[in-house]
Amino acid sequence: MTTQHIPPGWALEFHGHRCPFMPIGYRMGRLAMEHLGVERVKDHGFYVFPELGEGHPMTCMMDGLQIATGATYGKVLMAKTFYGKLAATFYSVHKGAVRFALKPDFIDALGGFEFFAYRRRGIEPSEIPAAVVDEVVQWVYAQPDDALYRVEPKPDFHYSPPQHSFHKLKCSACGEYVYERYVRMKNGQPVCIPCSGYGQ
Amino acid sequence: MTTQHIPPGWALEFHGHRCPFMPIGYRMGRLAMEHLGVERVKDHGFYVFPELGEGHPMTCMMDGLQIATGATYGKVLMAKTFYGKLAATFYSVHKGAVRFALKPDFIDALGGFEFFAYRRRGIEPSEIPAAVVDEVVQWVYAQPDDALYRVEPKPDFHYSPPQHSFHKLKCSACGEYVYERYVRMKNGQPVCIPCSGYGQ
């Protein structure tokens, strides 16, 4: 099956440039939602744990995942695992979990496109000729779903979000508000982490 | 000065629900960009470090920050500091840094709106009556910039992003690709972090 799941127009505005990775993440997110039988999350209760890290390519996938699923960083529904892998686990409180991973053969084939030659020379995606970007993006859309993604149900996966509290107090040093779980004590007074000097 | 900086229509689609916090973050992002004299970042080179954490309200501000600045989580341009504070530092490689913090008096006034009474009862933003959401959103728009934000230039702030590498290899246990910095060694073989059992 080939379900292109082309991102909506505003996805490009959000992401900032055209590249193959945001659409790869978007399609992964949409397929994972279909697999679990969930709608885009308006509020909370659906989580995405991308196995990506930092200092490596293809992280743009995560913007596609945010756009597709609604599990945004701002709503604290997305958190990287820092494994440096091209995969993500999707968890619905009601429908359970599934892991999607990019197949090594797909990654190899993708790496052969001219787009990557530009990226390896340090050229930013928005500076790469449109035809070069189009070539790889259109090729990705044309691949069948199972050429891209390995799908692994995760029946034993569980996640408990951190306990939520509205309690906050003012740092005795800088006067700014701090939510309770991040308050530290110093010389008998409540302070924020930066004023504490404790580092965390 | 009152610069409403109302988020574009697609911002609501991205975020998933209407609330006062996404617009507060959006406006903070736009004002910080104006302060530093930068455009929305298409690729890389502009970073946002929100001082928020998890398990507390108002994190939705970070979606507004992503939307306004283009410093998205997927492009690895945004990272929480986990301080539990309602502030963010904005850093441009070329233009330097500035910190914006919500003023305690603004936070106090905001907390008096009926919207928060619903949230404290555990009612999700998309389930709160539209008139209740509108009341607080419109009030926020009407406040002058300096009622919301304390602005603090950070001339000494520096940030070096992690070194970038395209190198990857296959985990000898699961066969999936791992970017080099996340490869671990086990029994003389390269493995990914999950297969290593090391935890990180």
Chai-1 contact restraints between the chains, C-beta under 6 A:
chainA,res_idxA,chainB,res_idxB,connection_type,confidence,min_distance_angstrom,max_distance_angstrom,comment,restraint_id
A,W10,B,W10,contact,1.0,0.0,6.0,A-B,restraint_1
A,F14,B,F14,contact,1.0,0.0,6.0,A-B,restraint_2
A,G16,B,K42,contact,1.0,0.0,6.0,A-B,restraint_3
A,G16,B,G70,contact,1.0,0.0,6.0,A-B,restraint_4
A,H17,B,K42,contact,1.0,0.0,6.0,A-B,restraint_5
A,H17,B,D43,contact,1.0,0.0,6.0,A-B,restraint_6
A,K42,B,G16,contact,1.0,0.0,6.0,A-B,restraint_7
A,K42,B,H17,contact,1.0,0.0,6.0,A-B,restraint_8
A,K42,B,S126,contact,1.0,0.0,6.0,A-B,restraint_9
A,D43,B,H17,contact,1.0,0.0,6.0,A-B,restraint_10
A,D43,B,E124,contact,1.0,0.0,6.0,A-B,restraint_11
A,D43,B,P125,contact,1.0,0.0,6.0,A-B,restraint_12
A,D43,B,S126,contact,1.0,0.0,6.0,A-B,restraint_13
A,G53,B,Y182,contact,1.0,0.0,6.0,A-B,restraint_14
A,E54,B,V76,contact,1.0,0.0,6.0,A-B,restraint_15
A,E54,B,P162,contact,1.0,0.0,6.0,A-B,restraint_16
A,G55,B,P162,contact,1.0,0.0,6.0,A-B,restraint_17
A,G55,B,Q163,contact,1.0,0.0,6.0,A-B,restraint_18
A,G55,B,H164,contact,1.0,0.0,6.0,A-B,restraint_19
A,G55,B,R181,contact,1.0,0.0,6.0,A-B,restraint_20
A,H56,B,Y179,contact,1.0,0.0,6.0,A-B,restraint_21
A,P57,B,F166,contact,1.0,0.0,6.0,A-B,restraint_22
A,T59,B,G74,contact,1.0,0.0,6.0,A-B,restraint_23
A,T59,B,V76,contact,1.0,0.0,6.0,A-B,restraint_24
A,C60,B,G74,contact,1.0,0.0,6.0,A-B,restraint_25
A,M62,B,Y73,contact,1.0,0.0,6.0,A-B,restraint_26
A,M62,B,G74,contact,1.0,0.0,6.0,A-B,restraint_27
A,D63,B,T72,contact,1.0,0.0,6.0,A-B,restraint_28
A,D63,B,G74,contact,1.0,0.0,6.0,A-B,restraint_29
A,G70,B,G16,contact,1.0,0.0,6.0,A-B,restraint_30
A,T72,B,D63,contact,1.0,0.0,6.0,A-B,restraint_31
A,Y73,B,M62,contact,1.0,0.0,6.0,A-B,restraint_32
A,Y73,B,Y73,contact,1.0,0.0,6.0,A-B,restraint_33
A,G74,B,T59,contact,1.0,0.0,6.0,A-B,restraint_34
A,G74,B,C60,contact,1.0,0.0,6.0,A-B,restraint_35
A,G74,B,M62,contact,1.0,0.0,6.0,A-B,restraint_36
A,G74,B,D63,contact,1.0,0.0,6.0,A-B,restraint_37
A,V76,B,E54,contact,1.0,0.0,6.0,A-B,restraint_38
A,V76,B,T59,contact,1.0,0.0,6.0,A-B,restraint_39
A,Y83,B,Y182,contact,1.0,0.0,6.0,A-B,restraint_40
A,Y83,B,I193,contact,1.0,0.0,6.0,A-B,restraint_41
A,G84,B,V178,contact,1.0,0.0,6.0,A-B,restraint_42
A,G84,B,Y179,contact,1.0,0.0,6.0,A-B,restraint_43
A,G84,B,Y182,contact,1.0,0.0,6.0,A-B,restraint_44
A,K85,B,E176,contact,1.0,0.0,6.0,A-B,restraint_45
A,K85,B,V178,contact,1.0,0.0,6.0,A-B,restraint_46
A,K85,B,C192,contact,1.0,0.0,6.0,A-B,restraint_47
A,P104,B,Y177,contact,1.0,0.0,6.0,A-B,restraint_48
A,I107,B,Y177,contact,1.0,0.0,6.0,A-B,restraint_49
A,R120,B,F166,contact,1.0,0.0,6.0,A-B,restraint_50
A,E124,B,D43,contact,1.0,0.0,6.0,A-B,restraint_51
A,P125,B,D43,contact,1.0,0.0,6.0,A-B,restraint_52
A,S126,B,K42,contact,1.0,0.0,6.0,A-B,restraint_53
A,S126,B,D43,contact,1.0,0.0,6.0,A-B,restraint_54
A,P162,B,E54,contact,1.0,0.0,6.0,A-B,restraint_55
A,P162,B,G55,contact,1.0,0.0,6.0,A-B,restraint_56
A,Q163,B,G55,contact,1.0,0.0,6.0,A-B,restraint_57
A,H164,B,G55,contact,1.0,0.0,6.0,A-B,restraint_58
A,F166,B,P57,contact,1.0,0.0,6.0,A-B,restraint_59
A,F166,B,R120,contact,1.0,0.0,6.0,A-B,restraint_60
A,E176,B,K85,contact,1.0,0.0,6.0,A-B,restraint_61
A,Y177,B,P104,contact,1.0,0.0,6.0,A-B,restraint_62
A,Y177,B,I107,contact,1.0,0.0,6.0,A-B,restraint_63
A,V178,B,G84,contact,1.0,0.0,6.0,A-B,restraint_64
A,V178,B,K85,contact,1.0,0.0,6.0,A-B,restraint_65
A,Y179,B,H56,contact,1.0,0.0,6.0,A-B,restraint_66
A,Y179,B,G84,contact,1.0,0.0,6.0,A-B,restraint_67
A,R181,B,G55,contact,1.0,0.0,6.0,A-B,restraint_68
A,Y182,B,G53,contact,1.0,0.0,6.0,A-B,restraint_69
A,Y182,B,Y83,contact,1.0,0.0,6.0,A-B,restraint_70
A,Y182,B,G84,contact,1.0,0.0,6.0,A-B,restraint_71
A,C192,B,K85,contact,1.0,0.0,6.0,A-B,restraint_72
A,I193,B,Y83,contact,1.0,0.0,6.0,A-B,restraint_73
